[in-house]
């Protein structure tokens, strides 16, 4: 009897466990929503034979309209684009829903790009609406994904590690056609916009569905006046149907901050005293340079000669002198700009600190004193001559 009672108890426990499991399965399988509409880029795809075409890499709009089948809180919506090698998903929070009410949600999704060997392929769109207690899933919506009409992938972009101002350096680029169509008469342009340098090379044809790539090499020259720092190197690939641009950072070094070096930038002087500055003009290039020195003065406080033309042989330097003279007390600046053609290649600021009057030159003083003495003596002489008494007139006597 005891054994029979024990068997009945075990059976009841097993039965209870099975009922609980079935209950949980039923609850887990309960739908929270009924999807009434599903549009991709404005085209209805639910319950139709329509297959929407999308482009790899583009952003598409997915609009979901559903009616709630239960009162539920913290409801979420997830859309997933399922590809062969790569998936894309987007989840949004809906919140609370009430039975019988209709809700609309729109998601923006990026179409995965994985068409390595095909021009187009199928992509599956799936939906999931759920919370902790309910779940509704929808799958099997087929989209047709295809390559962009014209697209090039920059597989590699390389240049030398150390680039100095004045260098002519190579840039190697490897391109592959990942678009839908072949590309004819393809050109690649390398440029550094901040330095106003640019070169273009012809690459020819680049076919699609081809593992082959095309390689181009372009040489760019960095101006000697380029400041040290990072610059954006732009790569533009184009033909009559297509244009794309990629950007990479490069670092430029410059051992010469300026091609104008002042031996002294500040001098002291008396008002009216002439001061001479020496400027060293450096030509680091491999060809002769003709520099034009243009001093800038403010209210004629400093006087200087007009434009100076100086030629400097390749990889050499020349020293030029610049005379200035302050006509009032205070600190006065003379800004010097150096041009090569129309390009400003360097600049320097010269400051003259002036105070008091200039001490006269002894020789000049002696000359002035002698001149004054001479003038005084000349005046005295003229005065003496003017005061000389007149001779008395002599009369002849007549005798009759």
C-alpha positions in Angstrom: 0.0 0.0 0.0 2.9 2.3 0.9 4.6 1.6 -2.4 1.3 2.3 -4.3 0.9 5.6 -2.4 4.5 6.5 -3.2 4.0 5.8 -7.0 0.9 8.0 -7.0 2.8 10.8 -5.3 5.6 10.6 -7.9 3.1 10.5 -10.7 1.4 13.7 -9.3 4.8 15.4 -9.1 5.7 14.5 -12.7 2.2 15.5 -13.9 2.5 18.9 -12.1 5.9 19.5 -13.7 4.6 18.6 -17.2 1.6 21.0 -16.7 3.9 23.8 -15.6 6.2 23.2 -18.6 3.2 23.3 -20.9 1.9 26.4 -19.3 5.3 28.1 -19.7 5.4 27.1 -23.4 2.0 28.4 -24.0 2.8 31.7 -22.3 6.1 32.0 -24.1 4.3 31.4 -27.4 1.7 34.1 -26.7 1.7 36.9 -29.3 1.8 40.5 -28.2 1.1 42.0 -31.6 -0.4 41.4 -35.0 1.6 43.0 -37.7 -0.8 44.5 -40.3 1.7 46.3 -42.5 5.4 46.3 -43.3 6.9 48.7 -45.7 10.5 49.0 -47.0 11.3 52.4 -48.5 7.6 53.0 -48.8 6.8 49.8 -50.6 4.5 47.2 -48.9 6.2 43.8 -48.6 3.9 42.0 -46.2 1.6 39.4 -47.9 2.6 40.5 -51.4 4.8 39.0 -54.1 6.8 42.2 -54.3 10.5 42.0 -53.8 12.1 45.4 -53.0 15.5 46.1 -54.4 18.0 47.8 -52.2 21.6 48.9 -52.6 24.5 47.6 -50.5 25.7 50.2 -48.0 22.7 52.5 -48.3 20.3 53.3 -45.5 16.7 52.1 -45.9 13.5 52.9 -44.1 11.5 50.1 -42.5 8.0 51.0 -41.3 6.0 48.5 -39.0 2.3 48.9 -38.3 0.9 46.5 -35.6 -2.1 46.0 -33.4 -1.5 45.0 -29.8 -3.0 41.7 -28.7 -2.5 42.2 -25.0 -1.8 44.9 -22.5 2.0 44.9 -22.1 4.8 47.1 -20.7 8.3 47.7 -21.9 7.7 46.4 -25.3 10.6 46.5 -27.9 10.8 46.2 -31.6 13.8 44.7 -33.5 14.4 44.5 -37.2 17.2 42.4 -38.6 18.6 42.2 -42.1 20.1 38.7 -42.5 22.9 38.2 -45.1 25.3 35.4 -45.8 28.2 36.6 -43.8 27.0 39.7 -42.1 23.8 40.8 -40.4 22.5 44.3 -39.5 19.9 44.9 -36.8 18.2 47.8 -35.2 16.2 47.8 -31.9 13.8 50.6 -30.7 11.8 50.9 -27.5 8.1 51.1 -27.9 7.0 51.1 -24.2 3.4 50.3 -23.1 0.8 48.9 -25.5 -2.9 48.4 -24.9 -5.1 45.6 -26.4 -6.7 46.5 -29.7 -4.7 49.7 -30.2 -2.6 50.2 -33.4 1.0 51.4 -33.3 3.5 52.6 -35.9 7.2 52.5 -35.7 9.8 53.5 -38.4 13.5 52.4 -38.3 16.4 53.4 -40.4 18.8 50.5 -41.2 22.0 50.2 -43.2 22.1 47.4 -45.8 25.1 45.2 -45.2 27.7 45.0 -48.0 28.9 41.5 -48.7 28.7 41.0 -52.4 32.3 39.9 -53.0 31.5 37.6 -55.9 28.0 38.6 -57.1 26.4 41.7 -58.5 23.3 41.0 -56.5 21.8 38.5 -54.0 18.9 37.9 -51.6 18.6 39.4 -48.2 16.1 38.4 -45.5 14.2 40.8 -43.3 13.0 39.6 -39.9 11.0 41.3 -37.1 10.6 40.7 -33.4 8.2 42.4 -31.0 8.5 41.4 -27.4 8.8 42.0 -23.7 9.4 39.7 -20.7 6.0 37.9 -21.1 5.1 38.0 -24.8 6.8 37.7 -28.2 5.7 38.0 -31.8 8.2 37.1 -34.6 7.9 37.6 -38.4 10.5 36.3 -40.9 10.9 35.3 -44.5 10.6 38.8 -46.0 13.0 38.7 -49.0 14.8 41.8 -50.3 17.1 41.9 -53.3 20.4 43.6 -52.5 22.7 44.7 -55.3 26.0 46.6 -55.7 26.1 50.4 -56.2 26.1 51.3 -59.8 29.7 52.7 -59.6 31.9 52.2 -56.6 35.7 51.9 -56.0 37.3 50.6 -52.9 40.7 52.0 -51.8 42.4 48.8 -50.9 45.7 50.4 -50.0 47.2 53.9 -49.7 50.9 54.2 -48.8 53.6 56.7 -48.8 57.0 57.2 -47.1 57.2 57.6 -43.3 59.3 60.8 -43.1 58.1 63.7 -45.3 60.0 67.0 -45.1 59.2 70.4 -46.5 60.7 70.6 -50.0 60.5 66.8 -50.6 59.0 65.2 -53.7 57.4 62.0 -52.3 55.6 59.1 -53.9 52.0 57.9 -53.0 51.0 54.4 -54.1 47.3 53.5 -54.2 45.6 50.2 -54.9 42.0 50.3 -56.2 39.3 47.6 -56.7 36.0 48.0 -58.5 33.2 46.9 -56.1 30.4 48.5 -58.1 27.8 47.0 -60.5 29.4 48.4 -63.7 32.8 48.5 -65.3 34.7 51.7 -65.0 36.4 53.2 -68.1 38.9 56.0 -68.4 39.6 56.1 -64.6 41.7 58.9 -63.1 43.2 59.3 -59.6 44.1 62.7 -58.1 46.2 63.2 -55.1 46.1 66.5 -53.3 47.0 68.3 -50.1 44.5 71.2 -50.1 46.1 73.1 -47.2 49.4 73.3 -49.2 47.7 73.8 -52.6 49.5 70.9 -54.2 47.8 68.4 -56.6 48.7 65.8 -59.2 46.6 63.5 -61.4 47.4 60.1 -63.0 45.5 58.1 -65.6 44.6 54.5 -64.5 42.6 53.3 -67.5 39.8 50.6 -67.1 38.7 48.8 -64.0 36.3 45.9 -64.5 33.8 44.5 -62.0 33.6 40.9 -60.7 37.4 40.8 -61.1 39.8 39.9 -58.4 42.5 42.0 -60.1 43.2 45.4 -58.8 44.8 48.5 -60.4 47.7 50.3 -58.9 48.7 54.0 -59.4 51.6 56.1 -58.2 51.6 59.8 -57.9 54.4 62.2 -56.8 53.6 65.3 -54.8 56.0 68.1 -53.9 55.7 69.7 -50.5 56.5 73.5 -50.6 59.6 74.5 -48.6 57.4 77.0 -46.8 55.1 74.3 -45.4 54.8 74.4 -41.7 55.5 71.3 -39.7 52.4 69.3 -38.7 49.6 67.0 -39.9 47.9 67.5 -43.2 44.9 65.8 -45.0 45.9 63.9 -48.1 42.9 63.6 -50.3 42.6 60.8 -52.9 39.9 61.4 -55.6 39.0 58.7 -58.0 36.8 59.6 -61.0 35.6 59.1 -64.5 32.6 60.5 -66.5 30.2 58.5 -64.4 31.7 58.4 -61.0 33.6 60.4 -58.3 34.7 59.4 -54.8 37.1 60.9 -52.3 39.1 59.3 -49.5 41.2 61.1 -46.9 44.3 60.1 -45.0 46.5 62.0 -42.6 50.2 62.6 -43.3 52.8 64.3 -41.2 55.2 66.9 -42.6 58.4 68.0 -41.0 60.3 71.3 -41.6 63.8 72.0 -40.3 63.5 75.6 -41.4 60.7 77.4 -39.6 61.3 80.3 -41.9 63.7 81.1 -44.8 64.3 84.5 -43.1 66.5 84.6 -40.1 67.3 87.8 -38.3 70.6 87.9 -36.4 69.0 90.4 -34.0 65.3 91.1 -33.7 65.4 93.8 -31.0 67.8 96.8 -30.8 68.0 100.0 -28.7 68.7 103.4 -30.1 68.3 107.1 -29.6 65.6 109.1 -31.4 66.9 109.9 -34.9 69.7 107.3 -34.7 70.1 104.9 -37.6 69.9 101.2 -36.7 71.1 98.4 -39.1 69.5 94.9 -39.0 71.0 91.9 -40.8 68.7 89.3 -42.3 69.9 85.9 -43.4 67.9 84.6 -46.5 68.1 80.8 -46.8 67.5 78.9 -50.1 67.1 75.2 -49.3 65.9 74.3 -52.8 68.0 72.8 -55.6 67.5 75.9 -57.9 68.2 79.6 -57.7 65.7 81.7 -55.9 65.0 85.4 -56.3 63.5 86.9 -53.1 61.7 90.2 -52.8 62.0 91.9 -49.5 59.1 94.1 -48.6 59.3 96.1 -45.4 56.1 97.3 -43.8 56.1 100.5 -41.8 53.5 102.0 -39.5 52.9 105.8 -39.9 56.4 106.2 -41.1 57.7 105.6 -37.6 60.5 103.5 -39.0 62.1 104.4 -42.3 63.4 101.8 -44.6 64.3 101.3 -48.2 61.6 100.2 -50.6 61.4 96.7 -52.1 64.8 94.9 -52.2 65.5 92.2 -54.8 67.9 89.5 -53.7 69.0 86.4 -55.6 70.2 83.4 -53.6 71.9 80.4 -55.3 70.6 76.9 -54.7 71.2 75.4 -51.2 73.0 78.6 -50.1 72.2 81.7 -48.1 72.8 85.5 -48.3 72.9 88.2 -45.7 71.2 91.5 -46.5 71.2 94.7 -44.4 68.2 96.8 -43.6 68.6 100.3 -42.1 65.9 101.9 -40.0 65.6 105.1 -38.1 63.1 106.0 -35.3 61.9 109.6 -35.2 60.1 109.3 -31.8 60.5 107.6 -28.4 59.0 104.2 -27.7 58.9 100.7 -29.2 58.6 100.6 -32.9 58.1 97.4 -35.1 59.2 96.9 -38.6 57.6 93.8 -40.2 59.5 92.3 -43.1 57.8 90.0 -45.7 59.9 87.9 -48.1 58.3 86.8 -51.3 59.4 84.3 -54.0 57.3 85.4 -56.9 53.8 85.9 -55.5 54.3 83.4 -52.7 55.0 84.6 -49.1 58.0 82.4 -48.1 59.0 84.0 -44.8 58.6 87.0 -42.5 60.4 88.7 -39.6 59.6 91.3 -37.0 62.3 93.8 -36.0 61.7 96.0 -32.9 63.6 99.2 -32.2 63.4 100.6 -28.7 64.1 104.3 -28.8 64.6 106.9 -26.0 66.1 110.4 -25.8 67.9 112.2 -28.6 70.8 110.7 -30.4 74.3 111.9 -29.3 75.9 114.0 -32.1 78.9 112.7 -33.9 82.1 114.6 -32.7 83.3 115.3 -36.2 79.8 116.5 -37.2 79.9 118.8 -34.1 83.4 120.2 -35.0 82.3 120.8 -38.5 79.2 122.7 -37.4 81.3 124.8 -34.9 83.8 125.7 -37.5 81.1 126.6 -39.9 79.5 128.8 -37.3 82.8 130.5 -36.6 83.4 131.1 -40.3 80.0 132.6 -40.6 80.6 134.9 -37.6 84.0 136.1 -38.9 82.6 136.7 -42.4 79.9 138.8 -40.8 82.4 140.8 -38.8 84.5 141.4 -41.9 81.5 142.6 -43.9 80.5 144.9 -41.0 84.0 146.4 -40.9 84.1 147.1 -44.6 80.8 148.8 -44.4 81.9 151.1 -41.6 85.3 152.3 -43.3 85.5 156.3 -43.3 85.2 158.0 -46.7 88.2 160.0 -48.1 87.9 163.8 -48.1 87.6 165.3 -51.5 90.6 167.2 -52.6 90.0 170.6 -54.2 92.5 172.3 -56.5 93.3 176.0 -55.8 93.2 178.5 -58.7 95.4 181.6 -58.9 94.4 184.5 -60.9 
